Amino acid sequence: MSLRSLGMELHCRCIQTESRPIGCHIEKVELIPANSHCEETEIIATLKKTGQQVCLDPEAPWVKKVIERIMANRKR
Amino acid sequence: MSLRSLGMELHCRCIQTESRPIGCHIEKVELIPANSHCEETEIIATLKKTGQQVCLDPEAPWVKKVIERIMANRKR
């Protein structure tokens, strides 16, 4: 069993982040807290329909709003 | 390619949620917004070391704080 299969990455996963507000296309969001292998929080969204994964910027206001909306269980 | 492989579930994934504040054991967190197959937001945390997946209650104050802390990129 590899470290990767345990969900542990040995480096940051995101190279660039999506700047367009794509909140309505998001199927689910993965939050990866800063850890010994990556010093920044990483947010990886999986898109509806395509299943494509895109990185989001944790500092972007629209990303914070998307997370807040999900947590509040509000639908768009 | 199945719907499941696209990350789409046809029902809610969580049956019960973890009540103990396990924030420091969390490797990553998956947020699944309410959708046509599950009317509530689901939060699934993957634990460090074991890789075990546990469901968290989006309404629990400690869970909200964990998400806020991750978003703010603050380490414990």
Backbone of each chain as nested JSON, in Angstrom:
{
  "chains": [
    {"id": "A", "residues": [
      {"number": 1, "name": "MET", "atoms": {"N": [0.862, -1.192, 0.0], "CA": [0.0, 0.0, 0.0], "C": [0.898, 1.243, 0.0]}},
      {"number": 2, "name": "SER", "atoms": {"N": [0.705, 2.079, -0.988], "CA": [1.537, 3.277, -1.092], "C": [1.002, 4.394, -0.208]}},
      {"number": 3, "name": "LEU", "atoms": {"N": [1.864, 5.359, 0.086], "CA": [1.434, 6.533, 0.851], "C": [0.321, 7.24, 0.098]}},
      {"number": 4, "name": "ARG", "atoms": {"N": [0.479, 7.27, -1.243], "CA": [-0.51, 7.952, -2.065], "C": [-1.892, 7.308, -1.93]}},
      {"number": 5, "name": "SER", "atoms": {"N": [-1.889, 5.968, -1.865], "CA": [-3.175, 5.28, -1.756], "C": [-3.826, 5.545, -0.401]}},
      {"number": 6, "name": "LEU", "atoms": {"N": [-3.03, 5.976, 0.564], "CA": [-3.589, 6.323, 1.87], "C": [-4.074, 7.77, 1.884]}},
      {"number": 7, "name": "GLY", "atoms": {"N": [-3.973, 8.409, 0.723], "CA": [-4.452, 9.786, 0.644], "C": [-3.385, 10.785, 1.05]}},
      {"number": 8, "name": "MET", "atoms": {"N": [-2.156, 10.298, 1.268], "CA": [-1.089, 11.21, 1.651], "C": [-0.258, 11.563, 0.427]}},
      {"number": 9, "name": "GLU", "atoms": {"N": [-0.151, 12.839, 0.155], "CA": [0.638, 13.301, -0.968], "C": [1.961, 13.812, -0.412]}},
      {"number": 10, "name": "LEU", "atoms": {"N": [3.014, 13.668, -1.191], "CA": [4.323, 14.093, -0.704], "C": [4.724, 15.468, -1.228]}},
      {"number": 11, "name": "HIS", "atoms": {"N": [3.786, 16.155, -1.85], "CA": [4.046, 17.492, -2.367], "C": [2.699, 18.186, -2.533]}},
      {"number": 12, "name": "CYS", "atoms": {"N": [2.743, 19.494, -2.847], "CA": [1.49, 20.201, -3.099], "C": [0.851, 19.631, -4.37]}},
      {"number": 13, "name": "ARG", "atoms": {"N": [-0.455, 19.61, -4.422], "CA": [-1.139, 19.059, -5.597], "C": [-1.506, 20.135, -6.608]}},
      {"number": 14, "name": "CYS", "atoms": {"N": [-1.642, 21.378, -6.114], "CA": [-2.099, 22.443, -7.006], "C": [-0.939, 23.258, -7.557]}},
      {"number": 15, "name": "ILE", "atoms": {"N": [-0.949, 23.464, -8.863], "CA": [0.054, 24.317, -9.492], "C": [-0.56, 25.683, -9.739]}},
      {"number": 16, "name": "GLN", "atoms": {"N": [-1.765, 25.672, -10.288], "CA": [-2.477, 26.942, -10.472], "C": [-3.927, 26.781, -10.038]}},
      {"number": 17, "name": "THR", "atoms": {"N": [-4.568, 27.914, -9.772], "CA": [-5.95, 27.863, -9.304], "C": [-6.882, 28.528, -10.31]}},
      {"number": 18, "name": "GLU", "atoms": {"N": [-8.136, 28.094, -10.256], "CA": [-9.173, 28.616, -11.154], "C": [-9.587, 30.008, -10.671]}},
      {"number": 19, "name": "SER", "atoms": {"N": [-9.557, 30.969, -11.555], "CA": [-9.919, 32.329, -11.125], "C": [-11.396, 32.637, -11.38]}},
      {"number": 20, "name": "ARG", "atoms": {"N": [-11.999, 31.939, -12.372], "CA": [-13.418, 32.199, -12.661], "C": [-14.312, 31.61, -11.579]}},
      {"number": 21, "name": "PRO", "atoms": {"N": [-15.372, 32.321, -11.203], "CA": [-16.279, 31.812, -10.161], "C": [-17.16, 30.68, -10.695]}},
      {"number": 22, "name": "ILE", "atoms": {"N": [-16.75, 29.453, -10.443], "CA": [-17.417, 28.287, -11.026], "C": [-18.272, 27.532, -9.998]}},
      {"number": 23, "name": "GLY", "atoms": {"N": [-18.669, 28.266, -8.944], "CA": [-19.399, 27.644, -7.838], "C": [-20.55, 26.739, -8.244]}},
      {"number": 24, "name": "CYS", "atoms": {"N": [-21.316, 27.174, -9.257], "CA": [-22.522, 26.408, -9.622], "C": [-22.186, 25.107, -10.349]}},
      {"number": 25, "name": "HIS", "atoms": {"N": [-20.948, 24.924, -10.759], "CA": [-20.564, 23.7, -11.471], "C": [-19.918, 22.673, -10.545]}},
      {"number": 26, "name": "ILE", "atoms": {"N": [-19.853, 23.016, -9.264], "CA": [-19.114, 22.149, -8.333], "C": [-19.966, 21.0, -7.798]}},
      {"number": 27, "name": "GLU", "atoms": {"N": [-19.457, 19.8, -7.988], "CA": [-20.086, 18.578, -7.485], "C": [-19.677, 18.358, -6.027]}},
      {"number": 28, "name": "LYS", "atoms": {"N": [-18.373, 18.493, -5.764], "CA": [-17.885, 18.385, -4.392], "C": [-16.548, 19.105, -4.27]}},
      {"number": 29, "name": "VAL", "atoms": {"N": [-16.157, 19.346, -3.028], "CA": [-14.937, 20.093, -2.765], "C": [-14.095, 19.33, -1.753]}},
      {"number": 30, "name": "GLU", "atoms": {"N": [-12.797, 19.245, -2.021], "CA": [-11.892, 18.585, -1.096], "C": [-10.999, 19.66, -0.458]}},
      {"number": 31, "name": "LEU", "atoms": {"N": [-10.947, 19.692, 0.865], "CA": [-10.083, 20.652, 1.552], "C": [-8.912, 19.884, 2.141]}},
      {"number": 32, "name": "ILE", "atoms": {"N": [-7.708, 20.276, 1.769], "CA": [-6.527, 19.604, 2.313], "C": [-5.753, 20.619, 3.149]}},
      {"number": 33, "name": "PRO", "atoms": {"N": [-5.777, 20.447, 4.479], "CA": [-5.082, 21.417, 5.334], "C": [-3.581, 21.421, 5.052]}},
      {"number": 34, "name": "ALA", "atoms": {"N": [-2.93, 22.55, 5.356], "CA": [-1.474, 22.618, 5.26], "C": [-0.884, 21.464, 6.063]}},
      {"number": 35, "name": "ASN", "atoms": {"N": [0.173, 20.877, 5.549], "CA": [0.807, 19.756, 6.254], "C": [2.301, 19.774, 5.949]}},
      {"number": 36, "name": "SER", "atoms": {"N": [3.006, 18.767, 6.401], "CA": [4.467, 18.796, 6.263], "C": [4.918, 18.738, 4.8]}},
      {"number": 37, "name": "HIS", "atoms": {"N": [4.038, 18.297, 3.909], "CA": [4.409, 18.185, 2.5], "C": [3.967, 19.376, 1.654]}},
      {"number": 38, "name": "CYS", "atoms": {"N": [3.072, 20.184, 2.214], "CA": [2.585, 21.346, 1.462], "C": [2.171, 22.402, 2.481]}},
      {"number": 39, "name": "GLU", "atoms": {"N": [2.803, 23.542, 2.418], "CA": [2.589, 24.511, 3.491], "C": [1.348, 25.383, 3.31]}},
      {"number": 40, "name": "GLU", "atoms": {"N": [0.605, 25.127, 2.247], "CA": [-0.63, 25.88, 2.061], "C": [-1.844, 24.966, 1.984]}},
      {"number": 41, "name": "THR", "atoms": {"N": [-2.942, 25.472, 2.488], "CA": [-4.206, 24.754, 2.327], "C": [-4.493, 24.612, 0.836]}},
      {"number": 42, "name": "GLU", "atoms": {"N": [-4.932, 23.42, 0.431], "CA": [-5.301, 23.228, -0.969], "C": [-6.79, 22.873, -1.046]}},
      {"number": 43, "name": "ILE", "atoms": {"N": [-7.439, 23.449, -2.044], "CA": [-8.861, 23.172, -2.257], "C": [-9.025, 22.622, -3.656]}},
      {"number": 44, "name": "ILE", "atoms": {"N": [-9.535, 21.416, -3.744], "CA": [-9.707, 20.795, -5.064], "C": [-11.19, 20.512, -5.282]}},
      {"number": 45, "name": "ALA", "atoms": {"N": [-11.749, 21.164, -6.302], "CA": [-13.164, 20.98, -6.614], "C": [-13.308, 19.96, -7.734]}},
      {"number": 46, "name": "THR", "atoms": {"N": [-14.323, 19.114, -7.609], "CA": [-14.672, 18.2, -8.699], "C": [-15.918, 18.764, -9.366]}},
      {"number": 47, "name": "LEU", "atoms": {"N": [-15.868, 18.913, -10.686], "CA": [-16.982, 19.529, -11.396], "C": [-18.075, 18.525, -11.76]}},
      {"number": 48, "name": "LYS", "atoms": {"N": [-19.319, 19.028, -11.781], "CA": [-20.456, 18.222, -12.225], "C": [-20.246, 17.844, -13.687]}},
      {"number": 49, "name": "LYS", "atoms": {"N": [-20.911, 16.822, -14.108], "CA": [-20.891, 16.343, -15.507], "C": [-19.545, 15.769, -15.919]}},
      {"number": 50, "name": "THR", "atoms": {"N": [-18.5, 16.598, -15.958], "CA": [-17.213, 16.106, -16.476], "C": [-16.39, 15.361, -15.439]}},
      {"number": 51, "name": "GLY", "atoms": {"N": [-16.615, 15.668, -14.145], "CA": [-15.789, 15.05, -13.116], "C": [-14.384, 15.636, -13.067]}},
      {"number": 52, "name": "GLN", "atoms": {"N": [-14.16, 16.676, -13.849], "CA": [-12.849, 17.33, -13.891], "C": [-12.479, 17.914, -12.521]}},
      {"number": 53, "name": "GLN", "atoms": {"N": [-11.196, 17.838, -12.169], "CA": [-10.758, 18.408, -10.895], "C": [-10.024, 19.712, -11.129]}},
      {"number": 54, "name": "VAL", "atoms": {"N": [-10.417, 20.737, -10.388], "CA": [-9.734, 22.025, -10.518], "C": [-9.383, 22.547, -9.128]}},
      {"number": 55, "name": "CYS", "atoms": {"N": [-8.249, 23.218, -9.055], "CA": [-7.817, 23.791, -7.786], "C": [-8.421, 25.174, -7.604]}},
      {"number": 56, "name": "LEU", "atoms": {"N": [-8.823, 25.466, -6.372], "CA": [-9.392, 26.773, -6.065], "C": [-8.484, 27.493, -5.075]}},
      {"number": 57, "name": "ASP", "atoms": {"N": [-8.541, 28.809, -5.124], "CA": [-7.713, 29.634, -4.242], "C": [-8.435, 29.87, -2.909]}},
      {"number": 58, "name": "PRO", "atoms": {"N": [-7.882, 29.368, -1.802], "CA": [-8.543, 29.514, -0.496], "C": [-8.72, 30.975, -0.086]}},
      {"number": 59, "name": "GLU", "atoms": {"N": [-7.953, 31.868, -0.705], "CA": [-8.009, 33.295, -0.356], "C": [-9.069, 34.042, -1.164]}},
      {"number": 60, "name": "ALA", "atoms": {"N": [-9.517, 33.453, -2.274], "CA": [-10.465, 34.15, -3.147], "C": [-11.828, 34.303, -2.473]}},
      {"number": 61, "name": "PRO", "atoms": {"N": [-12.37, 35.527, -2.451], "CA": [-13.671, 35.75, -1.805], "C": [-14.764, 34.818, -2.331]}},
      {"number": 62, "name": "TRP", "atoms": {"N": [-14.808, 34.579, -3.645], "CA": [-15.888, 33.736, -4.179], "C": [-15.732, 32.292, -3.699]}},
      {"number": 63, "name": "VAL", "atoms": {"N": [-14.504, 31.858, -3.48], "CA": [-14.281, 30.49, -2.987], "C": [-14.758, 30.386, -1.533]}},
      {"number": 64, "name": "LYS", "atoms": {"N": [-14.429, 31.414, -0.746], "CA": [-14.89, 31.416, 0.655], "C": [-16.415, 31.366, 0.715]}},
      {"number": 65, "name": "LYS", "atoms": {"N": [-17.053, 32.13, -0.196], "CA": [-18.528, 32.152, -0.218], "C": [-19.092, 30.789, -0.609]}},
      {"number": 66, "name": "VAL", "atoms": {"N": [-18.446, 30.122, -1.57], "CA": [-18.913, 28.79, -1.984], "C": [-18.861, 27.829, -0.79]}},
      {"number": 67, "name": "ILE", "atoms": {"N": [-17.758, 27.867, -0.055], "CA": [-17.613, 26.976, 1.106], "C": [-18.67, 27.309, 2.164]}},
      {"number": 68, "name": "GLU", "atoms": {"N": [-18.841, 28.616, 2.416], "CA": [-19.859, 29.035, 3.399], "C": [-21.247, 28.561, 2.98]}},
      {"number": 69, "name": "ARG", "atoms": {"N": [-21.524, 28.672, 1.683], "CA": [-22.843, 28.283, 1.185], "C": [-23.058, 26.778, 1.364]}},
      {"number": 70, "name": "ILE", "atoms": {"N": [-22.027, 26.003, 1.075], "CA": [-22.139, 24.546, 1.243], "C": [-22.366, 24.216, 2.721]}},
      {"number": 71, "name": "MET", "atoms": {"N": [-21.576, 24.865, 3.588], "CA": [-21.695, 24.594, 5.024], "C": [-23.078, 24.974, 5.55]}},
      {"number": 72, "name": "ALA", "atoms": {"N": [-23.657, 26.023, 4.968], "CA": [-24.973, 26.486, 5.426], "C": [-26.089, 25.699, 4.76]}},
      {"number": 73, "name": "ASN", "atoms": {"N": [-25.69, 24.766, 3.854], "CA": [-26.668, 23.913, 3.176], "C": [-27.661, 24.698, 2.335]}},
      {"number": 74, "name": "ARG", "atoms": {"N": [-27.177, 25.823, 1.822], "CA": [-28.051, 26.627, 0.97], "C": [-27.84, 26.217, -0.482]}},
      {"number": 75, "name": "LYS", "atoms": {"N": [-28.954, 26.049, -1.169], "CA": [-28.849, 25.739, -2.592], "C": [-28.758, 27.028, -3.38]}},
      {"number": 76, "name": "ARG", "atoms": {"N": [-28.179, 26.964, -4.543], "CA": [-28.114, 28.145, -5.427], "C": [-29.455, 28.371, -6.069]}}
    ]},
    {"id": "B", "residues": [
      {"number": 1, "name": "MET", "atoms": {"N": [-18.178, 3.761, -17.985], "CA": [-17.906, 4.618, -16.817], "C": [-19.195, 4.771, -16.006]}},
      {"number": 2, "name": "SER", "atoms": {"N": [-19.143, 4.399, -14.764], "CA": [-20.354, 4.474, -13.942], "C": [-20.537, 5.875, -13.377]}},
      {"number": 3, "name": "LEU", "atoms": {"N": [-21.749, 6.166, -12.944], "CA": [-22.019, 7.449, -12.293], "C": [-21.147, 7.579, -11.057]}},
      {"number": 4, "name": "ARG", "atoms": {"N": [-20.987, 6.451, -10.375], "CA": [-20.206, 6.468, -9.147], "C": [-18.75, 6.85, -9.408]}},
      {"number": 5, "name": "SER", "atoms": {"N": [-18.213, 6.349, -10.532], "CA": [-16.827, 6.668, -10.847], "C": [-16.65, 8.135, -11.2]}},
      {"number": 6, "name": "LEU", "atoms": {"N": [-17.756, 8.774, -11.553], "CA": [-17.702, 10.21, -11.838], "C": [-17.863, 11.021, -10.554]}},
      {"number": 7, "name": "GLY", "atoms": {"N": [-17.939, 10.326, -9.439], "CA": [-18.057, 11.019, -8.165], "C": [-19.497, 11.343, -7.82]}},
      {"number": 8, "name": "MET", "atoms": {"N": [-20.426, 10.819, -8.601], "CA": [-21.831, 11.083, -8.329], "C": [-22.433, 9.912, -7.571]}},
      {"number": 9, "name": "GLU", "atoms": {"N": [-22.962, 10.184, -6.419], "CA": [-23.601, 9.147, -5.627], "C": [-25.098, 9.285, -5.805]}},
      {"number": 10, "name": "LEU", "atoms": {"N": [-25.793, 8.171, -5.731], "CA": [-27.237, 8.223, -5.953], "C": [-28.029, 8.257, -4.658]}},
      {"number": 11, "name": "HIS", "atoms": {"N": [-27.337, 8.438, -3.546], "CA": [-27.998, 8.519, -2.247], "C": [-27.043, 9.244, -1.302]}},
      {"number": 12, "name": "CYS", "atoms": {"N": [-27.537, 9.556, -0.08], "CA": [-26.655, 10.173, 0.91], "C": [-25.576, 9.154, 1.303]}},
      {"number": 13, "name": "ARG", "atoms": {"N": [-24.377, 9.633, 1.582], "CA": [-23.298, 8.723, 1.959], "C": [-23.183, 8.552, 3.469]}},
      {"number": 14, "name": "CYS", "atoms": {"N": [-23.673, 9.547, 4.219], "CA": [-23.502, 9.501, 5.676], "C": [-24.736, 8.949, 6.383]}},
      {"number": 15, "name": "ILE", "atoms": {"N": [-24.501, 8.008, 7.269], "CA": [-25.601, 7.473, 8.069], "C": [-25.558, 8.131, 9.446]}},
      {"number": 16, "name": "GLN", "atoms": {"N": [-24.348, 8.169, 10.013], "CA": [-24.198, 8.881, 11.28], "C": [-22.946, 9.736, 11.241]}},
      {"number": 17, "name": "THR", "atoms": {"N": [-22.896, 10.73, 12.15], "CA": [-21.752, 11.637, 12.152], "C": [-20.966, 11.507, 13.455]}},
      {"number": 18, "name": "GLU", "atoms": {"N": [-19.683, 11.85, 13.353], "CA": [-18.783, 11.784, 14.504], "C": [-19.069, 12.954, 15.437]}},
      {"number": 19, "name": "SER", "atoms": {"N": [-19.297, 12.665, 16.704], "CA": [-19.61, 13.759, 17.628], "C": [-18.362, 14.284, 18.336]}},
      {"number": 20, "name": "ARG", "atoms": {"N": [-17.334, 13.439, 18.449], "CA": [-16.113, 13.885, 19.143], "C": [-15.323, 14.86, 18.273]}},
      {"number": 21, "name": "PRO", "atoms": {"N": [-14.75, 15.905, 18.87], "CA": [-13.966, 16.861, 18.083], "C": [-12.616, 16.274, 17.674]}},
      {"number": 22, "name": "ILE", "atoms": {"N": [-12.544, 15.778, 16.461], "CA": [-11.358, 15.06, 16.004], "C": [-10.532, 15.88, 15.005]}},
      {"number": 23, "name": "GLY", "atoms": {"N": [-10.7, 17.215, 15.086], "CA": [-10.049, 18.114, 14.129], "C": [-8.575, 17.84, 13.887]}},
      {"number": 24, "name": "CYS", "atoms": {"N": [-7.835, 17.543, 14.967], "CA": [-6.383, 17.394, 14.825], "C": [-5.998, 16.098, 14.12]}},
      {"number": 25, "name": "HIS", "atoms": {"N": [-6.923, 15.186, 13.933], "CA": [-6.613, 13.915, 13.261], "C": [-6.981, 13.93, 11.782]}},
      {"number": 26, "name": "ILE", "atoms": {"N": [-7.456, 15.09, 11.334], "CA": [-7.972, 15.14, 9.96], "C": [-6.88, 15.4, 8.918]}},
      {"number": 27, "name": "GLU", "atoms": {"N": [-6.816, 14.497, 7.963], "CA": [-5.87, 14.625, 6.842], "C": [-6.468, 15.533, 5.763]}},
      {"number": 28, "name": "LYS", "atoms": {"N": [-7.723, 15.272, 5.439], "CA": [-8.43, 16.111, 4.471], "C": [-9.932, 15.996, 4.695]}},
      {"number": 29, "name": "VAL", "atoms": {"N": [-10.655, 16.935, 4.105], "CA": [-12.105, 16.989, 4.287], "C": [-12.772, 17.12, 2.924]}},
      {"number": 30, "name": "GLU", "atoms": {"N": [-13.81, 16.344, 2.719], "CA": [-14.568, 16.427, 1.473], "C": [-15.93, 17.057, 1.788]}},
      {"number": 31, "name": "LEU", "atoms": {"N": [-16.29, 18.099, 1.052], "CA": [-17.599, 18.733, 1.241], "C": [-18.463, 18.398, 0.045]}},
      {"number": 32, "name": "ILE", "atoms": {"N": [-19.6, 17.795, 0.292], "CA": [-20.503, 17.456, -0.805], "C": [-21.789, 18.259, -0.629]}},
      {"number": 33, "name": "PRO", "atoms": {"N": [-21.985, 19.258, -1.508], "CA": [-23.19, 20.093, -1.38], "C": [-24.457, 19.263, -1.552]}},
      {"number": 34, "name": "ALA", "atoms": {"N": [-25.542, 19.76, -0.97], "CA": [-26.842, 19.125, -1.181], "C": [-27.084, 19.007, -2.679]}},
      {"number": 35, "name": "ASN", "atoms": {"N": [-27.662, 17.912, -3.113], "CA": [-27.928, 17.717, -4.547], "C": [-29.195, 16.887, -4.695]}},
      {"number": 36, "name": "SER", "atoms": {"N": [-29.516, 16.516, -5.911], "CA": [-30.796, 15.838, -6.13], "C": [-30.85, 14.451, -5.47]}},
      {"number": 37, "name": "HIS", "atoms": {"N": [-29.674, 13.899, -5.107], "CA": [-29.655, 12.562, -4.505], "C": [-29.567, 12.589, -2.985]}},
      {"number": 38, "name": "CYS", "atoms": {"N": [-29.207, 13.766, -2.452], "CA": [-29.096, 13.88, -0.997], "C": [-29.373, 15.325, -0.631]}},
      {"number": 39, "name": "GLU", "atoms": {"N": [-30.397, 15.531, 0.181], "CA": [-30.844, 16.905, 0.4], "C": [-30.046, 17.653, 1.466]}},
      {"number": 40, "name": "GLU", "atoms": {"N": [-29.037, 16.985, 2.041], "CA": [-28.212, 17.681, 3.031], "C": [-26.756, 17.696, 2.613]}},
      {"number": 41, "name": "THR", "atoms": {"N": [-26.076, 18.775, 2.977], "CA": [-24.631, 18.834, 2.773], "C": [-23.99, 17.696, 3.567]}},
      {"number": 42, "name": "GLU", "atoms": {"N": [-23.033, 17.01, 2.939], "CA": [-22.321, 15.957, 3.651], "C": [-20.841, 16.333, 3.745]}},
      {"number": 43, "name": "ILE", "atoms": {"N": [-20.281, 16.056, 4.905], "CA": [-18.855, 16.335, 5.12], "C": [-18.18, 15.03, 5.506]}},
      {"number": 44, "name": "ILE", "atoms": {"N": [-17.214, 14.629, 4.698], "CA": [-16.525, 13.367, 4.977], "C": [-15.046, 13.658, 5.203]}},
      {"number": 45, "name": "ALA", "atoms": {"N": [-14.578, 13.365, 6.414], "CA": [-13.172, 13.598, 6.746], "C": [-12.39, 12.303, 6.593]}},
      {"number": 46, "name": "THR", "atoms": {"N": [-11.169, 12.444, 6.069], "CA": [-10.259, 11.303, 6.018], "C": [-9.231, 11.519, 7.124]}},
      {"number": 47, "name": "LEU", "atoms": {"N": [-9.041, 10.51, 7.963], "CA": [-8.142, 10.662, 9.097], "C": [-6.684, 10.369, 8.743]}},
      {"number": 48, "name": "LYS", "atoms": {"N": [-5.79, 11.083, 9.426], "CA": [-4.354, 10.826, 9.273], "C": [-4.067, 9.399, 9.746]}},
      {"number": 49, "name": "LYS", "atoms": {"N": [-2.938, 8.875, 9.33], "CA": [-2.467, 7.539, 9.719], "C": [-3.342, 6.409, 9.194]}},
      {"number": 50, "name": "THR", "atoms": {"N": [-4.591, 6.33, 9.619], "CA": [-5.42, 5.183, 9.24], "C": [-6.087, 5.346, 7.876]}},
      {"number": 51, "name": "GLY", "atoms": {"N": [-6.308, 6.604, 7.445], "CA": [-7.02, 6.828, 6.193], "C": [-8.519, 6.569, 6.328]}},
      {"number": 52, "name": "GLN", "atoms": {"N": [-8.954, 6.309, 7.552], "CA": [-10.385, 6.037, 7.82], "C": [-11.245, 7.248, 7.445]}},
      {"number": 53, "name": "GLN", "atoms": {"N": [-12.42, 6.98, 6.894], "CA": [-13.323, 8.062, 6.54], "C": [-14.456, 8.156, 7.551]}},
      {"number": 54, "name": "VAL", "atoms": {"N": [-14.676, 9.369, 8.047], "CA": [-15.77, 9.569, 8.991], "C": [-16.611, 10.769, 8.561]}},
      {"number": 55, "name": "CYS", "atoms": {"N": [-17.898, 10.673, 8.808], "CA": [-18.797, 11.767, 8.465], "C": [-18.859, 12.776, 9.604]}},
      {"number": 56, "name": "LEU", "atoms": {"N": [-18.883, 14.039, 9.247], "CA": [-18.976, 15.101, 10.248], "C": [-20.295, 15.849, 10.069]}},
      {"number": 57, "name": "ASP", "atoms": {"N": [-20.767, 16.414, 11.172], "CA": [-22.031, 17.157, 11.155], "C": [-21.783, 18.621, 10.76]}},
      {"number": 58, "name": "PRO", "atoms": {"N": [-22.308, 19.047, 9.601], "CA": [-22.076, 20.426, 9.145], "C": [-22.6, 21.491, 10.117]}},
      {"number": 59, "name": "GLU", "atoms": {"N": [-23.495, 21.067, 11.016], "CA": [-24.099, 22.005, 11.961], "C": [-23.277, 22.128, 13.245]}},
      {"number": 60, "name": "ALA", "atoms": {"N": [-22.387, 21.169, 13.49], "CA": [-21.639, 21.164, 14.754], "C": [-20.641, 22.313, 14.806]}},
      {"number": 61, "name": "PRO", "atoms": {"N": [-20.665, 23.089, 15.897], "CA": [-19.743, 24.24, 16.002], "C": [-18.274, 23.837, 15.807]}},
      {"number": 62, "name": "TRP", "atoms": {"N": [-17.843, 22.699, 16.345], "CA": [-16.428, 22.324, 16.193], "C": [-16.085, 22.013, 14.744]}},
      {"number": 63, "name": "VAL", "atoms": {"N": [-17.05, 21.496, 14.007], "CA": [-16.812, 21.191, 12.59], "C": [-16.665, 22.498, 11.8]}},
      {"number": 64, "name": "LYS", "atoms": {"N": [-17.56, 23.458, 12.099], "CA": [-17.461, 24.761, 11.421], "C": [-16.1, 25.391, 11.681]}},
      {"number": 65, "name": "LYS", "atoms": {"N": [-15.632, 25.267, 12.951], "CA": [-14.327, 25.857, 13.302], "C": [-13.192, 25.167, 12.557]}},
      {"number": 66, "name": "VAL", "atoms": {"N": [-13.278, 23.844, 12.421], "CA": [-12.237, 23.101, 11.691], "C": [-12.165, 23.602, 10.244]}},
      {"number": 67, "name": "ILE", "atoms": {"N": [-13.317, 23.758, 9.607], "CA": [-13.356, 24.228, 8.215], "C": [-12.789, 25.647, 8.125]}},
      {"number": 68, "name": "GLU", "atoms": {"N": [-13.211, 26.501, 9.07], "CA": [-12.697, 27.881, 9.079], "C": [-11.185, 27.899, 9.24]}},
      {"number": 69, "name": "ARG", "atoms": {"N": [-10.694, 27.041, 10.121], "CA": [-9.253, 27.002, 10.386], "C": [-8.503, 26.557, 9.126]}},
      {"number": 70, "name": "ILE", "atoms": {"N": [-9.027, 25.547, 8.436], "CA": [-8.382, 25.079, 7.202], "C": [-8.385, 26.193, 6.163]}},
      {"number": 71, "name": "MET", "atoms": {"N": [-9.526, 26.862, 6.018], "CA": [-9.635, 27.938, 5.025], "C": [-8.682, 29.089, 5.342]}},
      {"number": 72, "name": "ALA", "atoms": {"N": [-8.458, 29.332, 6.64], "CA": [-7.578, 30.434, 7.046], "C": [-6.12, 29.99, 7.026]}},
      {"number": 73, "name": "ASN", "atoms": {"N": [-5.894, 28.709, 6.696], "CA": [-4.539, 28.164, 6.595], "C": [-3.787, 28.247, 7.916]}},
      {"number": 74, "name": "ARG", "atoms": {"N": [-4.543, 28.146, 9.0], "CA": [-3.9, 28.183, 10.309], "C": [-3.583, 26.758, 10.742]}},
      {"number": 75, "name": "LYS", "atoms": {"N": [-2.354, 26.584, 11.249], "CA": [-2.001, 25.27, 11.775], "C": [-2.433, 25.198, 13.227]}},
      {"number": 76, "name": "ARG", "atoms": {"N": [-2.664, 23.992, 13.698], "CA": [-3.011, 23.812, 15.115], "C": [-1.765, 23.93, 15.955]}}
    ]}
  ]
}
